[in-house]
């Protein structure tokens, strides 16, 4: 039961981090795998151009979160 509570707490913390658009300090593989169905790298932007830096997260709930031109987002100072 402790394992479930711990995972539940970590998922709730992850959910709050996403809601507040915060940067995660540490990757938690178990939380990630419990809520993410798949990740798609690359895609087509709004103008119909290929965007190799687009990242789309498909959640197990069916929701999607798309990050266009993720290279700029990550290298932003």
N, CA, C and O atoms as a CHARMM CRD file, in Angstrom:
* protein
*
  308
    1    1 UNK  N      0.81500  -1.19000   0.00000 PROA 1      0.00000
    2    1 UNK  CA     0.00000   0.00000   0.00000 PROA 1      0.00000
    3    1 UNK  C      0.86400   1.26100   0.00000 PROA 1      0.00000
    4    1 UNK  O      0.51000   2.26000  -0.62700 PROA 1      0.00000
    5    2 UNK  N      2.00100   1.21300   0.70600 PROA 2      0.00000
    6    2 UNK  CA     2.89500   2.36700   0.72700 PROA 2      0.00000
    7    2 UNK  C      3.39300   2.71200  -0.67100 PROA 2      0.00000
    8    2 UNK  O      3.52400   3.88600  -1.01500 PROA 2      0.00000
    9    3 UNK  N      3.66800   1.69800  -1.46700 PROA 3      0.00000
   10    3 UNK  CA     4.12000   1.93400  -2.83600 PROA 3      0.00000
   11    3 UNK  C      3.09000   2.68100  -3.64700 PROA 3      0.00000
   12    3 UNK  O      3.43500   3.57500  -4.42100 PROA 3      0.00000
   13    4 UNK  N      1.81700   2.32200  -3.47800 PROA 4      0.00000
   14    4 UNK  CA     0.73700   3.00700  -4.19300 PROA 4      0.00000
   15    4 UNK  C      0.61700   4.45200  -3.74000 PROA 4      0.00000
   16    4 UNK  O      0.46700   5.35300  -4.56500 PROA 4      0.00000
   17    5 UNK  N      0.68100   4.68000  -2.42300 PROA 5      0.00000
   18    5 UNK  CA     0.57400   6.04100  -1.90600 PROA 5      0.00000
   19    5 UNK  C      1.72700   6.89500  -2.40600 PROA 5      0.00000
   20    5 UNK  O      1.53000   8.05200  -2.77700 PROA 5      0.00000
   21    6 UNK  N      2.90600   6.34000  -2.41800 PROA 6      0.00000
   22    6 UNK  CA     4.07200   7.08500  -2.87900 PROA 6      0.00000
   23    6 UNK  C      3.92200   7.43800  -4.35000 PROA 6      0.00000
   24    6 UNK  O      4.17500   8.58000  -4.73300 PROA 6      0.00000
   25    7 UNK  N      3.52000   6.49600  -5.17600 PROA 7      0.00000
   26    7 UNK  CA     3.32400   6.75300  -6.59300 PROA 7      0.00000
   27    7 UNK  C      2.20700   7.76400  -6.78600 PROA 7      0.00000
   28    7 UNK  O      2.31900   8.66100  -7.62200 PROA 7      0.00000
   29    8 UNK  N      1.13200   7.62900  -6.02300 PROA 8      0.00000
   30    8 UNK  CA     0.02200   8.57500  -6.10900 PROA 8      0.00000
   31    8 UNK  C      0.48900   9.98300  -5.74400 PROA 8      0.00000
   32    8 UNK  O      0.11300  10.95000  -6.40700 PROA 8      0.00000
   33    9 UNK  N      1.28500  10.10200  -4.72300 PROA 9      0.00000
   34    9 UNK  CA     1.82400  11.41000  -4.33100 PROA 9      0.00000
   35    9 UNK  C      2.70400  11.99300  -5.43000 PROA 9      0.00000
   36    9 UNK  O      2.62900  13.18200  -5.73800 PROA 9      0.00000
   37   10 UNK  N      3.53800  11.13900  -6.01600 PROA 10     0.00000
   38   10 UNK  CA     4.43300  11.61700  -7.08000 PROA 10     0.00000
   39   10 UNK  C      3.63000  12.03700  -8.30400 PROA 10     0.00000
   40   10 UNK  O      3.96600  13.02800  -8.95200 PROA 10     0.00000
   41   11 UNK  N      2.56800  11.29100  -8.63000 PROA 11     0.00000
   42   11 UNK  CA     1.72100  11.66600  -9.76600 PROA 11     0.00000
   43   11 UNK  C      1.02800  12.99300  -9.49200 PROA 11     0.00000
   44   11 UNK  O      0.95700  13.84800 -10.37500 PROA 11     0.00000
   45   12 UNK  N      0.52100  13.17200  -8.28600 PROA 12     0.00000
   46   12 UNK  CA    -0.11800  14.44200  -7.93500 PROA 12     0.00000
   47   12 UNK  C      0.87100  15.59600  -8.00700 PROA 12     0.00000
   48   12 UNK  O      0.52300  16.67000  -8.49600 PROA 12     0.00000
   49   13 UNK  N      2.09400  15.39700  -7.53000 PROA 13     0.00000
   50   13 UNK  CA     3.11500  16.43600  -7.63600 PROA 13     0.00000
   51   13 UNK  C      3.42500  16.75000  -9.08900 PROA 13     0.00000
   52   13 UNK  O      3.60100  17.91300  -9.45400 PROA 13     0.00000
   53   14 UNK  N      3.49100  15.70500  -9.92800 PROA 14     0.00000
   54   14 UNK  CA     3.74700  15.88800 -11.34900 PROA 14     0.00000
   55   14 UNK  C      2.59800  16.66200 -11.99800 PROA 14     0.00000
   56   14 UNK  O      2.82700  17.56800 -12.79900 PROA 14     0.00000
   57   15 UNK  N      1.37200  16.30200 -11.64900 PROA 15     0.00000
   58   15 UNK  CA     0.18600  16.98900 -12.17600 PROA 15     0.00000
   59   15 UNK  C      0.23200  18.47400 -11.80900 PROA 15     0.00000
   60   15 UNK  O     -0.02300  19.33200 -12.65400 PROA 15     0.00000
   61   16 UNK  N      0.55200  18.77400 -10.56200 PROA 16     0.00000
   62   16 UNK  CA     0.64200  20.17300 -10.12900 PROA 16     0.00000
   63   16 UNK  C      1.75100  20.91200 -10.86100 PROA 16     0.00000
   64   16 UNK  O      1.59700  22.08500 -11.20000 PROA 16     0.00000
   65   17 UNK  N      2.85500  20.24200 -11.10400 PROA 17     0.00000
   66   17 UNK  CA     3.96000  20.85300 -11.84300 PROA 17     0.00000
   67   17 UNK  C      3.51100  21.20500 -13.25300 PROA 17     0.00000
   68   17 UNK  O      3.81300  22.29100 -13.74700 PROA 17     0.00000
   69   18 UNK  N      2.78500  20.28600 -13.91300 PROA 18     0.00000
   70   18 UNK  CA     2.28300  20.55800 -15.25800 PROA 18     0.00000
   71   18 UNK  C      1.28100  21.71300 -15.25600 PROA 18     0.00000
   72   18 UNK  O      1.33100  22.57900 -16.13000 PROA 18     0.00000
   73   19 UNK  N      0.38000  21.73000 -14.28500 PROA 19     0.00000
   74   19 UNK  CA    -0.62300  22.79300 -14.20800 PROA 19     0.00000
   75   19 UNK  C      0.02800  24.16300 -14.05200 PROA 19     0.00000
   76   19 UNK  O     -0.42800  25.14700 -14.63300 PROA 19     0.00000
   77   20 UNK  N      1.09800  24.21600 -13.26200 PROA 20     0.00000
   78   20 UNK  CA     1.76900  25.48500 -12.99600 PROA 20     0.00000
   79   20 UNK  C      2.86300  25.79900 -14.01000 PROA 20     0.00000
   80   20 UNK  O      3.56300  26.80500 -13.89400 PROA 20     0.00000
   81   21 UNK  N      3.00200  24.92300 -15.01000 PROA 21     0.00000
   82   21 UNK  CA     3.97600  25.11200 -16.08400 PROA 21     0.00000
   83   21 UNK  C      5.39800  25.26400 -15.54500 PROA 21     0.00000
   84   21 UNK  O      6.18200  26.06200 -16.05600 PROA 21     0.00000
   85   22 UNK  N      5.72000  24.48900 -14.50800 PROA 22     0.00000
   86   22 UNK  CA     7.03600  24.53600 -13.88700 PROA 22     0.00000
   87   22 UNK  C      7.97900  23.55700 -14.58200 PROA 22     0.00000
   88   22 UNK  O      7.54300  22.62200 -15.25400 PROA 22     0.00000
   89   23 UNK  N      9.26100  23.78800 -14.40600 PROA 23     0.00000
   90   23 UNK  CA    10.27200  22.87000 -14.92400 PROA 23     0.00000
   91   23 UNK  C     10.54600  21.81300 -13.86100 PROA 23     0.00000
   92   23 UNK  O     10.75000  22.12900 -12.68800 PROA 23     0.00000
   93   24 UNK  N     10.54800  20.56600 -14.28400 PROA 24     0.00000
   94   24 UNK  CA    10.84300  19.47500 -13.35400 PROA 24     0.00000
   95   24 UNK  C     12.32300  19.48400 -13.01400 PROA 24     0.00000
   96   24 UNK  O     13.16700  19.61400 -13.90100 PROA 24     0.00000
   97   25 UNK  N     12.63600  19.34800 -11.74900 PROA 25     0.00000
   98   25 UNK  CA    14.02300  19.31300 -11.29300 PROA 25     0.00000
   99   25 UNK  C     14.65000  17.93500 -11.52000 PROA 25     0.00000
  100   25 UNK  O     15.85800  17.81400 -11.72100 PROA 25     0.00000
  101   26 UNK  N     13.80600  16.90000 -11.48400 PROA 26     0.00000
  102   26 UNK  CA    14.31000  15.53900 -11.58200 PROA 26     0.00000
  103   26 UNK  C     13.29500  14.68300 -12.33200 PROA 26     0.00000
  104   26 UNK  O     12.09300  14.78700 -12.09000 PROA 26     0.00000
  105   27 UNK  N     13.77000  13.84500 -13.23300 PROA 27     0.00000
  106   27 UNK  CA    12.90400  12.96200 -13.99800 PROA 27     0.00000
  107   27 UNK  C     12.48400  11.78000 -13.14400 PROA 27     0.00000
  108   27 UNK  O     13.32000  11.16000 -12.48700 PROA 27     0.00000
  109   28 UNK  N     11.20400  11.46400 -13.14700 PROA 28     0.00000
  110   28 UNK  CA    10.68200  10.31300 -12.40200 PROA 28     0.00000
  111   28 UNK  C     10.07700   9.34700 -13.41800 PROA 28     0.00000
  112   28 UNK  O      8.94500   9.53000 -13.86800 PROA 28     0.00000
  113   29 UNK  N     10.83400   8.33400 -13.76700 PROA 29     0.00000
  114   29 UNK  CA    10.42500   7.38400 -14.80200 PROA 29     0.00000
  115   29 UNK  C      9.09200   6.71600 -14.49000 PROA 29     0.00000
  116   29 UNK  O      8.27400   6.52600 -15.39000 PROA 29     0.00000
  117   30 UNK  N      8.86200   6.35900 -13.23700 PROA 30     0.00000
  118   30 UNK  CA     7.63600   5.64700 -12.86300 PROA 30     0.00000
  119   30 UNK  C      6.40600   6.53200 -13.05300 PROA 30     0.00000
  120   30 UNK  O      5.37300   6.07100 -13.53900 PROA 30     0.00000
  121   31 UNK  N      6.51800   7.78400 -12.67500 PROA 31     0.00000
  122   31 UNK  CA     5.40700   8.71200 -12.87600 PROA 31     0.00000
  123   31 UNK  C      5.17300   8.91700 -14.36900 PROA 31     0.00000
  124   31 UNK  O      4.03700   8.86800 -14.83900 PROA 31     0.00000
  125   32 UNK  N      6.25400   9.14700 -15.11000 PROA 32     0.00000
  126   32 UNK  CA     6.16400   9.36800 -16.54800 PROA 32     0.00000
  127   32 UNK  C      5.45900   8.20400 -17.23100 PROA 32     0.00000
  128   32 UNK  O      4.51800   8.40600 -17.99900 PROA 32     0.00000
  129   33 UNK  N      5.91400   6.98600 -16.95000 PROA 33     0.00000
  130   33 UNK  CA     5.34600   5.80300 -17.59400 PROA 33     0.00000
  131   33 UNK  C      3.91000   5.52700 -17.15200 PROA 33     0.00000
  132   33 UNK  O      3.15900   4.86600 -17.87000 PROA 33     0.00000
  133   34 UNK  N      3.52600   6.02100 -15.99200 PROA 34     0.00000
  134   34 UNK  CA     2.16900   5.76800 -15.52200 PROA 34     0.00000
  135   34 UNK  C      1.15200   6.71600 -16.15400 PROA 34     0.00000
  136   34 UNK  O     -0.04400   6.42500 -16.14000 PROA 34     0.00000
  137   35 UNK  N      1.60400   7.84900 -16.70900 PROA 35     0.00000
  138   35 UNK  CA     0.63500   8.79200 -17.28500 PROA 35     0.00000
  139   35 UNK  C      0.81200   9.04300 -18.78400 PROA 35     0.00000
  140   35 UNK  O     -0.10700   9.54100 -19.43300 PROA 35     0.00000
  141   36 UNK  N      1.97300   8.70800 -19.34100 PROA 36     0.00000
  142   36 UNK  CA     2.24100   8.96200 -20.75800 PROA 36     0.00000
  143   36 UNK  C      2.07600   7.67800 -21.56200 PROA 36     0.00000
  144   36 UNK  O      2.70100   6.66000 -21.26300 PROA 36     0.00000
  145   37 UNK  N      1.22600   7.73700 -22.58600 PROA 37     0.00000
  146   37 UNK  CA     1.04000   6.59500 -23.48300 PROA 37     0.00000
  147   37 UNK  C      2.19200   6.51500 -24.47500 PROA 37     0.00000
  148   37 UNK  O      2.78400   5.45400 -24.67600 PROA 37     0.00000
  149   38 UNK  N      2.50700   7.67400 -25.10300 PROA 38     0.00000
  150   38 UNK  CA     3.61400   7.70800 -26.06600 PROA 38     0.00000
  151   38 UNK  C      4.05400   9.14900 -26.28900 PROA 38     0.00000
  152   38 UNK  O      3.34800  10.09700 -25.94400 PROA 38     0.00000
  153   39 UNK  N      5.23300   9.28600 -26.87100 PROA 39     0.00000
  154   39 UNK  CA     5.80100  10.58300 -27.21500 PROA 39     0.00000
  155   39 UNK  C      6.13200  10.53600 -28.69900 PROA 39     0.00000
  156   39 UNK  O      6.77000   9.59600 -29.17300 PROA 39     0.00000
  157   40 UNK  N      5.69400  11.55800 -29.43000 PROA 40     0.00000
  158   40 UNK  CA     5.95800  11.63700 -30.86500 PROA 40     0.00000
  159   40 UNK  C      6.95100  12.77800 -31.08700 PROA 40     0.00000
  160   40 UNK  O      6.70800  13.91600 -30.68600 PROA 40     0.00000
  161   41 UNK  N      8.05500  12.45600 -31.72500 PROA 41     0.00000
  162   41 UNK  CA     9.08700  13.44200 -32.02000 PROA 41     0.00000
  163   41 UNK  C      8.95600  13.83600 -33.48800 PROA 41     0.00000
  164   41 UNK  O      8.95500  12.98600 -34.37900 PROA 41     0.00000
  165   42 UNK  N      8.84400  15.14800 -33.72100 PROA 42     0.00000
  166   42 UNK  CA     8.67900  15.66200 -35.07900 PROA 42     0.00000
  167   42 UNK  C      7.21300  15.80100 -35.42400 PROA 42     0.00000
  168   42 UNK  O      6.35500  15.13200 -34.84700 PROA 42     0.00000
  169   43 UNK  N      6.94000  16.67500 -36.36900 PROA 43     0.00000
  170   43 UNK  CA     5.56100  16.87200 -36.78400 PROA 43     0.00000
  171   43 UNK  C      5.44800  17.97100 -37.82600 PROA 43     0.00000
  172   43 UNK  O      6.43900  18.36800 -38.44000 PROA 43     0.00000
  173   44 UNK  N      4.25700  18.44600 -38.01400 PROA 44     0.00000
  174   44 UNK  CA     3.96500  19.49900 -38.98800 PROA 44     0.00000
  175   44 UNK  C      3.42500  20.70300 -38.21700 PROA 44     0.00000
  176   44 UNK  O      2.49800  20.56400 -37.41900 PROA 44     0.00000
  177   45 UNK  N      4.00600  21.89600 -38.45500 PROA 45     0.00000
  178   45 UNK  CA     3.55000  23.08600 -37.74000 PROA 45     0.00000
  179   45 UNK  C      2.25300  23.62400 -38.35100 PROA 45     0.00000
  180   45 UNK  O      1.71600  23.04800 -39.29700 PROA 45     0.00000
  181   46 UNK  N      1.75600  24.73400 -37.79800 PROA 46     0.00000
  182   46 UNK  CA     0.47800  25.31800 -38.24000 PROA 46     0.00000
  183   46 UNK  C      0.50500  25.76500 -39.69200 PROA 46     0.00000
  184   46 UNK  O     -0.53800  25.82500 -40.34300 PROA 46     0.00000
  185   47 UNK  N      1.70300  26.08200 -40.21100 PROA 47     0.00000
  186   47 UNK  CA     1.84200  26.54600 -41.58900 PROA 47     0.00000
  187   47 UNK  C      2.07300  25.40700 -42.57700 PROA 47     0.00000
  188   47 UNK  O      2.24300  25.64800 -43.77200 PROA 47     0.00000
  189   48 UNK  N      2.07900  24.17400 -42.08700 PROA 48     0.00000
  190   48 UNK  CA     2.27600  23.01700 -42.95200 PROA 48     0.00000
  191   48 UNK  C      3.73000  22.64900 -43.17700 PROA 48     0.00000
  192   48 UNK  O      4.03100  21.80400 -44.02000 PROA 48     0.00000
  193   49 UNK  N      4.63600  23.27500 -42.43500 PROA 49     0.00000
  194   49 UNK  CA     6.06600  22.98300 -42.56900 PROA 49     0.00000
  195   49 UNK  C      6.48100  21.87900 -41.60200 PROA 49     0.00000
  196   49 UNK  O      5.91800  21.74900 -40.51500 PROA 49     0.00000
  197   50 UNK  N      7.47100  21.08400 -42.00900 PROA 50     0.00000
  198   50 UNK  CA     8.00100  20.05500 -41.13100 PROA 50     0.00000
  199   50 UNK  C      8.71000  20.72000 -39.96200 PROA 50     0.00000
  200   50 UNK  O      9.45200  21.68500 -40.14500 PROA 50     0.00000
  201   51 UNK  N      8.48200  20.20500 -38.76500 PROA 51     0.00000
  202   51 UNK  CA     9.14100  20.70200 -37.55600 PROA 51     0.00000
  203   51 UNK  C      9.76300  19.51000 -36.84100 PROA 51     0.00000
  204   51 UNK  O      9.08700  18.82500 -36.07300 PROA 51     0.00000
  205   52 UNK  N     11.06000  19.25300 -37.09200 PROA 52     0.00000
  206   52 UNK  CA    11.70400  18.09400 -36.46700 PROA 52     0.00000
  207   52 UNK  C     11.85100  18.23900 -34.95500 PROA 52     0.00000
  208   52 UNK  O     12.13300  17.26000 -34.26500 PROA 52     0.00000
  209   53 UNK  N     11.66200  19.45500 -34.43300 PROA 53     0.00000
  210   53 UNK  CA    11.81100  19.69400 -33.00400 PROA 53     0.00000
  211   53 UNK  C     10.48300  19.68400 -32.25700 PROA 53     0.00000
  212   53 UNK  O     10.45300  19.92900 -31.05100 PROA 53     0.00000
  213   54 UNK  N      9.39300  19.40800 -32.95100 PROA 54     0.00000
  214   54 UNK  CA     8.09100  19.33400 -32.28600 PROA 54     0.00000
  215   54 UNK  C      8.03600  18.05300 -31.44800 PROA 54     0.00000
  216   54 UNK  O      8.46200  16.98600 -31.89000 PROA 54     0.00000
  217   55 UNK  N      7.50600  18.18200 -30.24400 PROA 55     0.00000
  218   55 UNK  CA     7.33300  17.02500 -29.36900 PROA 55     0.00000
  219   55 UNK  C      5.86500  16.97800 -28.96000 PROA 55     0.00000
  220   55 UNK  O      5.31500  17.97600 -28.49300 PROA 55     0.00000
  221   56 UNK  N      5.23500  15.82600 -29.13400 PROA 56     0.00000
  222   56 UNK  CA     3.84500  15.65200 -28.73900 PROA 56     0.00000
  223   56 UNK  C      3.76400  14.52400 -27.71700 PROA 56     0.00000
  224   56 UNK  O      4.17900  13.39400 -27.97400 PROA 56     0.00000
  225   57 UNK  N      3.21700  14.86300 -26.54700 PROA 57     0.00000
  226   57 UNK  CA     2.99800  13.87500 -25.49600 PROA 57     0.00000
  227   57 UNK  C      1.54900  13.41500 -25.57600 PROA 57     0.00000
  228   57 UNK  O      0.63600  14.24000 -25.54800 PROA 57     0.00000
  229   58 UNK  N      1.33100  12.11900 -25.67600 PROA 58     0.00000
  230   58 UNK  CA    -0.00600  11.53600 -25.67600 PROA 58     0.00000
  231   58 UNK  C     -0.18800  10.88100 -24.30700 PROA 58     0.00000
  232   58 UNK  O      0.48900   9.90900 -23.97300 PROA 58     0.00000
  233   59 UNK  N     -1.11500  11.43300 -23.52300 PROA 59     0.00000
  234   59 UNK  CA    -1.37000  10.90100 -22.18600 PROA 59     0.00000
  235   59 UNK  C     -2.28300   9.68600 -22.26400 PROA 59     0.00000
  236   59 UNK  O     -3.01500   9.52200 -23.24000 PROA 59     0.00000
  237   60 UNK  N     -2.24700   8.85400 -21.27100 PROA 60     0.00000
  238   60 UNK  CA    -3.09500   7.66400 -21.23700 PROA 60     0.00000
  239   60 UNK  C     -4.57000   8.02500 -21.18500 PROA 60     0.00000
  240   60 UNK  O     -5.42200   7.18400 -21.47300 PROA 60     0.00000
  241   61 UNK  N     -4.88400   9.26100 -20.82300 PROA 61     0.00000
  242   61 UNK  CA    -6.27200   9.72100 -20.80200 PROA 61     0.00000
  243   61 UNK  C     -6.76300  10.09400 -22.19600 PROA 61     0.00000
  244   61 UNK  O     -7.95400  10.33000 -22.39800 PROA 61     0.00000
  245   62 UNK  N     -5.82200  10.14700 -23.17800 PROA 62     0.00000
  246   62 UNK  CA    -6.17600  10.54200 -24.53400 PROA 62     0.00000
  247   62 UNK  C     -5.85000  12.00000 -24.83200 PROA 62     0.00000
  248   62 UNK  O     -5.86100  12.41200 -25.99300 PROA 62     0.00000
  249   63 UNK  N     -5.56200  12.77800 -23.80500 PROA 63     0.00000
  250   63 UNK  CA    -5.18600  14.17300 -24.01700 PROA 63     0.00000
  251   63 UNK  C     -3.81100  14.24900 -24.66900 PROA 63     0.00000
  252   63 UNK  O     -3.00100  13.33000 -24.54800 PROA 63     0.00000
  253   64 UNK  N     -3.55900  15.36000 -25.36300 PROA 64     0.00000
  254   64 UNK  CA    -2.26500  15.57500 -26.00400 PROA 64     0.00000
  255   64 UNK  C     -1.70300  16.91900 -25.57000 PROA 64     0.00000
  256   64 UNK  O     -2.45100  17.86600 -25.33000 PROA 64     0.00000
  257   65 UNK  N     -0.38200  16.99500 -25.47000 PROA 65     0.00000
  258   65 UNK  CA     0.30800  18.24300 -25.18000 PROA 65     0.00000
  259   65 UNK  C      1.41800  18.37600 -26.20600 PROA 65     0.00000
  260   65 UNK  O      2.33300  17.55400 -26.25900 PROA 65     0.00000
  261   66 UNK  N      1.33000  19.42200 -27.02400 PROA 66     0.00000
  262   66 UNK  CA     2.27400  19.60600 -28.12300 PROA 66     0.00000
  263   66 UNK  C      3.21300  20.75500 -27.80000 PROA 66     0.00000
  264   66 UNK  O      2.78100  21.82300 -27.36600 PROA 66     0.00000
  265   67 UNK  N      4.50400  20.52300 -28.01600 PROA 67     0.00000
  266   67 UNK  CA     5.50900  21.56500 -27.84100 PROA 67     0.00000
  267   67 UNK  C      6.12700  21.80900 -29.20900 PROA 67     0.00000
  268   67 UNK  O      6.87500  20.97500 -29.72000 PROA 67     0.00000
  269   68 UNK  N      5.81000  22.95900 -29.79700 PROA 68     0.00000
  270   68 UNK  CA     6.37100  23.28800 -31.10200 PROA 68     0.00000
  271   68 UNK  C      7.76600  23.85900 -30.91800 PROA 68     0.00000
  272   68 UNK  O      8.03000  24.57900 -29.95400 PROA 68     0.00000
  273   69 UNK  N      8.65200  23.53800 -31.84100 PROA 69     0.00000
  274   69 UNK  CA    10.03600  24.01600 -31.84400 PROA 69     0.00000
  275   69 UNK  C     10.66000  23.89700 -30.45500 PROA 69     0.00000
  276   69 UNK  O     11.12400  24.88200 -29.88000 PROA 69     0.00000
  277   70 UNK  N     10.66300  22.69100 -29.93800 PROA 70     0.00000
  278   70 UNK  CA    11.16100  22.42300 -28.59300 PROA 70     0.00000
  279   70 UNK  C     12.62400  22.81900 -28.42500 PROA 70     0.00000
  280   70 UNK  O     13.07100  23.06500 -27.30500 PROA 70     0.00000
  281   71 UNK  N     13.36500  22.88300 -29.51100 PROA 71     0.00000
  282   71 UNK  CA    14.77500  23.27600 -29.41800 PROA 71     0.00000
  283   71 UNK  C     14.89100  24.68000 -28.83000 PROA 71     0.00000
  284   71 UNK  O     15.76000  24.92700 -27.99300 PROA 71     0.00000
  285   72 UNK  N     14.02700  25.60200 -29.25400 PROA 72     0.00000
  286   72 UNK  CA    14.04800  26.96600 -28.72000 PROA 72     0.00000
  287   72 UNK  C     13.64400  26.97400 -27.25400 PROA 72     0.00000
  288   72 UNK  O     14.20800  27.72000 -26.45500 PROA 72     0.00000
  289   73 UNK  N     12.66600  26.14300 -26.90000 PROA 73     0.00000
  290   73 UNK  CA    12.18100  26.08800 -25.52800 PROA 73     0.00000
  291   73 UNK  C     13.27600  25.60000 -24.58500 PROA 73     0.00000
  292   73 UNK  O     13.43000  26.14000 -23.49000 PROA 73     0.00000
  293   74 UNK  N     14.02600  24.60200 -24.98700 PROA 74     0.00000
  294   74 UNK  CA    15.05000  24.00500 -24.14600 PROA 74     0.00000
  295   74 UNK  C     16.28900  24.88100 -24.05700 PROA 74     0.00000
  296   74 UNK  O     16.90900  24.96300 -22.99600 PROA 74     0.00000
  297   75 UNK  N     16.66300  25.53800 -25.15000 PROA 75     0.00000
  298   75 UNK  CA    17.89800  26.32400 -25.17500 PROA 75     0.00000
  299   75 UNK  C     17.66900  27.77700 -24.75300 PROA 75     0.00000
  300   75 UNK  O     18.60000  28.58300 -24.77100 PROA 75     0.00000
  301   76 UNK  N     16.43300  28.11000 -24.37500 PROA 76     0.00000
  302   76 UNK  CA    16.12300  29.46800 -23.94500 PROA 76     0.00000
  303   76 UNK  C     16.90400  29.80200 -22.68600 PROA 76     0.00000
  304   76 UNK  O     16.96600  28.99100 -21.76300 PROA 76     0.00000
  305   77 UNK  N     17.50000  30.98200 -22.63700 PROA 77     0.00000
  306   77 UNK  CA    18.25700  31.37600 -21.44800 PROA 77     0.00000
  307   77 UNK  C     17.58700  32.49200 -20.71800 PROA 77     0.00000
  308   77 UNK  O     18.08900  32.94800 -19.69200 PROA 77     0.00000
